[in-house]
Structures are given as structure tokens and as C-alpha cells.
């Protein structure tokens, strides 16, 4: 686990910018975006994720948040 690269602030900022673009494209509610970022921060605080899988974590959390908030995710 120590060989995994650490997720730094710049990588998180790039991920959040990309998630905002996805959020805008699919015209989702703001609560979904806020919940997505909250889930990502909580997950990354507990589990180390390789940087190549960070985008997968981001889109997976957006799907979870949209299933929680929207009637038709």
C-alpha cells in the first residue's frame, strides 16, 4: 500500500472540475454534486486509491449520489 501515489490537492481539483463538467452535461441537481464530493472526501480519508482509479471513484460516487437524490438517475 505504501507504493501507491498519494492523492494530492491538484489531483482532487482536477477530479472535481471534471465532475462539475459531467454534472452540467447531464443537468443534475446541485445536491448530487455536493453529495458526490462529500462521499469522495470521506472515501479517500479511509482508503488509499491509486491515481489511475481516481476518476472511476469519482464517477461511481456520482452514480451513487444520483440514485439517492434523483427519481430517474
N, C-alpha and C positions, 0 to 999 in steps of 0.2 A: 504494500500500500504506500510505502514511502516514496516509491519511484514515480507515483502519479504526479503530474504537474498540478500545482495549486491554481485554483481559480482566483484570478485577481480582479480588481475593480474594473479594469479596462475590458476584460472578457465579459463580465457581468453587464457592463454598459452596452456592449455590442449586442448581447443577447436581448436585453430589454428593448433596445432600438428596433431590432428585428421583430420582436413580439408586438411592438406597437404598430409596425407595418402590417403584420398579419391581422391584428385586431381591427385596423382601419379597413383593410381589404374585405373582411367578412362582416363588417358593420356590427360588431358585437357591443354589448353594453360595457360601460366603464367598470362595473363591479367585477366583470370577468377578468379584465386586465389587472385590477388591484388584487384580486384573489390569486391570479396566476403568479404574480411577483411575490406575494406573501408565501405561497406554497414553495416556490423555488428557493427563497431565502431560508425557510425552515428546513427543507430537504438538504440543502448544501451545508447547513450548520451541523447536520447529523452524519451525512455520508459523503465521502470523498468521491468525486466523479471525474473521470478523465476528460480533458478538454475537448476531445473529439466527440464526446457524447453529450456535451452541454446543450446543444441545440435540440437533441432528442428529449432531454429532460424538460426543456422549455416548452416544446410543443405538446408533450404529454401532459404537463400540468395545465396548459391552456385547454386541452380537451377535457380534463377532469373538471376544471372550473366552469367550462361552458355546459357540461352535463348537469352540474349542480345548479346553475343560475338560469339557463335558458330552457324554454319549453321544447324547442327544436334545435339541438346543438349542431 
